Amino acid sequence: MTTPPTTLLLTRHGETVWHAENRYAGVSDIDLTARGLDQARALGDWAAGAALDAIVTSPLSRARRTADPAARRTRLTAVVDPELVECDFGIAEGRTLGEVGAVHPQKVAAFQRDPAAHPLPNGEDPKAAAGRGAAALLRIAGTHPGRRVLVVAHNTLWRLTLCRLLSIPESEYRRVLPGMGNCAITELRVQGGRAALMSYNVPLAVAAQ
């Protein structure tokens, strides 16, 4: 018998102080802004009508706090998956790309040309991040066959993971997949270890219709 497809509803956490200033947060544990908390509450309102069967979240507090309203509204327990942590951006943590470029112009230029081949110094290998993110989603799908799962994690991890699952070169993640909006919804259908992208970066106001 064919295993029924799993619907994974991917979202990025709410806005943080650093993201509001366009700074890389990565593995740094940065709190949500007031706007980010509002976005999390809106995600909870959406989740109440989304027929969810499970919620999984990154271990970073900005993702867990974003998942909390959805867990309360659905009466589901949000499960923390350590493999969903954001990429480590090395020397860019807490900085804007412009600030890093002022000190390391050649390294930033190489990153902009091919971010997978030339990650920011001391940062995580983007291809390794893509691999762990893809493995995490396939595992989540495999343990929830035929179910609908909300997964709360991070902008760069999601884009790299989608590239891996959809056979897009990781070097193209910044161009092919524009940055995800906070708490926007991306729907992925997974069956038999293969993924299909049903929608990308849909604002909550639209996703709730």
C-alpha positions, -999 to 999 in steps of 0.1 A, spaced: 0 0 0 13 35 -9 20 57 21 -2 88 20 15 121 15 23 143 45 17 180 43 44 201 59 35 237 66 68 255 70 71 289 86 97 313 97 97 326 133 84 361 141 105 392 137 134 397 161 154 428 171 183 418 149 161 409 119 144 442 121 178 458 117 187 433 89 214 416 111 223 380 109 210 361 139 219 325 130 225 304 161 224 334 184 193 333 207 176 366 200 142 375 213 111 385 193 101 421 189 66 433 199 58 429 162 72 394 162 49 385 191 20 398 172 30 377 142 32 347 164 -3 353 177 -16 357 141 1 323 133 -18 309 163 -51 322 149 -43 307 115 -33 274 131 -67 271 149 -83 266 116 -56 247 97 -65 211 109 -30 205 122 -20 171 136 14 181 150 38 210 155 76 208 154 100 237 161 136 247 161 152 247 196 160 285 194 137 306 216 125 328 187 111 297 170 97 282 202 80 314 212 65 317 177 51 282 180 36 287 214 3 304 204 -3 277 177 3 250 203 -22 267 227 -48 272 200 -46 237 187 -39 220 221 -9 202 205 25 199 221 52 216 201 81 191 197 116 206 196 139 192 168 175 202 173 183 196 136 161 226 127 184 252 143 194 280 120 227 281 101 257 295 120 268 326 102 302 328 118 317 363 118 284 377 105 264 368 137 249 401 150 261 421 120 247 433 87 263 421 55 274 457 49 293 457 82 310 424 74 318 437 39 335 468 53 361 445 70 361 415 46 351 429 12 365 400 -8 349 373 13 315 390 11 319 394 -26 327 357 -30 297 349 -7 274 369 -29 286 352 -60 282 317 -46 270 315 -10 271 277 -10 308 275 -21 319 305 -1 301 307 32 309 336 55 341 330 75 336 306 105 301 298 94 284 265 88 288 248 54 255 256 36 255 222 19 257 205 53 229 227 66 208 218 36 215 181 43 205 182 79 173 203 72 162 179 44 169 149 66 148 164 94 118 171 72 119 137 56 120 122 91 91 143 103 71 134 72 79 97 77 66 98 113 34 116 104 22 99 72 -9 115 58 -9 142 85 -6 180 85 24 193 104 34 229 112 72 233 113 86 265 127 123 273 119 144 298 100 149 317 68 182 305 55 178 269 67 144 267 50 157 280 17 187 257 17 165 227 27 140 234 -1 169 236 -26 181 201 -15 146 186 -15 136 201 -49 169 194 -66 179 231 -70 216 239 -66 223 253 -31 244 280 -47 211 295 -61 192 297 -28 194 335 -24 183 341 -60 157 314 -66 140 316 -32 137 351 -20 137 356 18 108 342 37 85 366 54 80 362 92 53 337 98 44 333 61 34 298 51 52 275 27 34 242 19 54 211 10 39 177 1 62 148 10 56 112 -1 79 83 -5 110 104 4 102 129 -24 89 165 -20 67 187 -40 64 225 -34 27 234 -33 31 271 -23 59 294 -12 60 323 13 23 329 14 14 357 39 -9 347 67 -37 370 56 -38 351 23 -31 316 37 -61 320 61 -85 326 32 
